[in-house]
Amino acid sequence: MTGSRSAGLFQDLEDDDPSVVGNYRLVARLGSGGMGKVYLAHTPAGRPVAIKVIRPEFAEDPEFRRRFADEVTAARCVQGLCTAPVLDSDTDGPRPWLATAYVPGPTLSSAVAAHGPLPVPTVLLLVAGIAEALQAIHGAGLVHRDLKPSNVLLASDGPRVIDFGIARAADATALTASGVTVGTPSFMAPEQASGAEVTTATDVFALGLVAVFAATGASAYGDGPSHAVLYRIVHQAPDLSGVPAQLQDLVARCLAKDPDQRPALSEVIDLCRAAGDHSQLQRSEGWLPAGIADGIAQRPVAPGPALTAPLTAVVPTSPPAPPLLHAPQPRRKRTVRTVVVAALSALVVTAGAVTAYMLTGGGTASAGAKSPRPLVDSKTVTLPAGSHFQLADASLTPRAGHEDDFFLHCAEFEGCSFGAYKSHLVRLDSGEEGSRETCRKKLDFTDHLSTDTLSMGSQICVRNQQGWAGLITIKNMSVSEPREESVVLLVDVWRDAA
């Protein structure tokens, strides 16, 4: 699950969150993603654990359940210093779940966003550590399939690779689940992008992409709409112009188009050792740059079991934003003391759980203050195929081209999709309240949504780089030829929604 993040929060449990999963009493909500929600809990001895509860639409799919059970069984066999063990699970209950260790430390994506590219010695130790983690994962018969910076955790004693285990299970469901895509376009291998066979070499390609990101802060295949990035991955050479010389050979070999030409993981480790001019790689507590290491050292302890005692009390909250489209008022939160951390709180979830760093709750009105009002109040927009609009535009007038915050792209053999070039999108689940607060809290964003997964009344949250949020409600979609497609949208925009 997956941008630039600042200090995070352990989020309060809400009325629709369970209070107990298995034998674990939940303490706080840590995040959500395409496969489920992640919670903080503790073992009877007080050790923090991360518990991921699978979303209902996956839980209702028998094929997903079968594969999920197989993946959890295999993931229990993964033993490695650079992963976290699966501690417990229930794959047969109404809502499948699994529990893994909770480990503090920023994701690679958030660390680079906050501190910039990593120095070469750190990148070499990072890549070698990820390679060791992949050796353990592959040894258990798994392929990660979604290795990316947000799935790499930077702990004080080395990296952790997380969020594997349900990737293959999700493959069985992805074609029927609304808005779910397995894999992240910017970190896919050519064989993934083209629908060919996925093997352990697929993870090696992703490792090369992660190395480029760690060393440069950028993608080897650029940014933009997913279909454009995937085309470049399949047909074009990567941009390695910003990669330091010591890493060029390592990265280039990992990014070979032909899977058979990519190095084995043991060879990746040898290449890291050779690039570092050392016969043996040595990782100390000082392997991370000072800014990142200091943030880990200052991280407060996660809220403990004692905070779960007054579950029936209600924490006073600020007045909610005005409801949209006669949506229900926001639910009150069950009390769990909110703990602000100095850096993003990380959660290690192996075998399908997620490491999530939470966004701050900025922008909430203080007691007695007026709630933020929409900048654009229920503006109806007709958006033709091949056009876009910006949230900053008070008139929300569509313009030609695939740019800015929200656009509609259609291709003859690919169908139509909504996209975001300078912002991020997430579809709201059925029954979720369409509001500024809901959009502000969402974390599982993407850069495109197929219109095939949407219908009249579907709602989409949009967040741009300026911290503005928009709620898109689909009023009508045409069924004409793809290049003549158009949609009628109801749009509300809020400033200060970051």
DARAPE-V199084 format. One record per residue. D_LAST is the distance of its C-alpha to the last C-alpha in Angstrom with 1 decimal. Layout:
d_last={D_LAST;D_LAST}
This chain:
d_last={17.8;16.2;12.3;11.2;10.2;10.6;12.3;12.3;13.8;16.8;15.7;18.2;20.5;20.4;23.5;23.5;23.4;26.9;28.1;30.6;31.0;34.5;35.6;32.2;30.5;26.7;24.8;21.1;18.9;17.6;16.1;17.1;18.3;20.8;23.7;22.6;20.8;21.3;22.4;23.7;27.3;30.4;34.0;36.8;37.3;33.8;32.3;28.7;28.3;25.7;26.5;25.3;26.3;26.8;25.4;28.1;28.6;29.7;31.7;33.7;34.8;38.1;37.9;34.5;35.9;38.9;37.2;34.6;37.5;39.2;36.1;35.6;39.3;39.1;36.0;38.0;40.3;37.8;38.7;37.3;35.9;32.9;31.8;31.4;34.0;33.6;34.8;35.2;34.6;35.7;36.0;38.2;36.4;34.6;31.3;32.0;30.3;30.8;30.2;29.9;29.6;26.4;26.0;23.6;22.5;19.6;19.6;21.1;18.0;15.8;18.8;19.5;15.9;16.1;19.9;21.1;24.1;26.4;30.0;32.8;34.4;31.1;30.6;34.3;33.9;30.7;32.4;35.5;33.7;31.9;35.3;36.9;34.3;35.0;38.7;38.2;36.1;38.7;41.5;40.4;40.6;36.9;35.0;31.3;30.4;26.7;26.8;23.7;21.7;19.4;22.7;24.2;23.7;24.8;26.9;29.1;32.2;31.1;28.8;28.4;28.1;26.5;25.7;29.2;31.7;30.5;30.1;33.6;33.3;30.3;32.4;34.6;31.9;29.6;31.9;31.7;28.2;25.7;23.0;24.1;25.0;26.7;25.9;23.2;24.6;24.0;25.8;28.6;32.2;34.4;36.2;33.1;32.0;35.5;36.1;38.8;39.7;37.2;38.8;38.1;38.2;35.0;33.2;35.0;33.5;30.0;30.9;31.8;28.5;26.7;29.1;28.2;24.5;25.2;27.6;25.9;22.1;22.8;24.1;27.9;27.8;25.0;21.9;21.8;22.6;23.8;27.3;27.7;26.7;29.1;31.8;31.6;31.7;34.8;36.6;35.6;35.8;32.7;31.6;32.7;33.3;30.7;32.0;34.2;37.9;38.3;36.0;37.2;40.0;38.0;35.1;37.5;39.5;36.7;35.5;38.9;38.7;41.7;40.7;44.3;43.8;40.9;41.9;42.2;39.9;42.7;43.2;39.5;40.0;43.3;41.5;38.9;41.9;43.8;40.9;40.5;44.2;44.7;47.0;44.7;40.9;40.1;36.7;36.4;33.7;33.1;32.2;28.6;27.6;27.5;23.8;23.0;26.0;25.2;21.8;23.8;26.5;24.2;22.4;23.4;25.3;23.7;24.3;27.9;30.0;30.8;27.4;28.3;31.2;29.9;28.4;29.7;28.0;24.9;22.2;21.5;18.0;16.4;17.3;15.4;14.2;17.3;18.5;18.7;22.1;23.7;21.5;22.3;20.7;18.2;20.4;20.9;20.2;23.2;23.3;22.5;21.7;18.2;18.8;16.4;17.4;17.8;16.7;15.3;17.7;19.7;21.8;24.9;25.9;29.1;30.8;27.8;25.3;22.0;20.4;16.8;14.4;11.7;8.1;8.0;7.9;6.4;6.8;9.8;12.9;15.8;19.1;20.9;18.1;17.4;14.6;12.3;14.6;14.1;14.6;17.0;18.9;20.2;21.3;23.8;23.8;26.6;25.5;28.6;28.8;28.1;25.7;22.0;19.7;16.6;13.8;14.6;18.1;19.0;21.9;20.3;23.6;24.2;25.6;27.7;26.4;23.8;21.0;17.5;15.0;17.4;21.1;24.2;26.5;30.0;32.8;36.3;36.5;32.9;31.8;28.6;24.9;21.6;19.8;16.8;17.7;14.6;12.0;12.1;13.8;14.7;17.5;17.5;20.6;23.4;23.0;19.3;17.9;16.1;13.5;10.0;9.9;11.5;9.2;6.1;8.7;10.4;11.4;14.5;13.6;16.4;17.4;20.1;21.4;25.2;26.3;29.0;26.6;25.4;27.4;27.4;24.8;22.5;18.8;16.2;12.4;11.1;7.9;8.8;8.9;8.1;4.4;6.6;7.6;11.3;13.8;17.0;20.2;23.3;26.3;28.8;29.6;32.9;35.3;37.0;37.5;34.4;34.4;34.8;31.9;29.6;27.1;26.4;22.8;21.3;17.8;15.3;12.4;9.8;8.4;5.7;3.8;0.0}
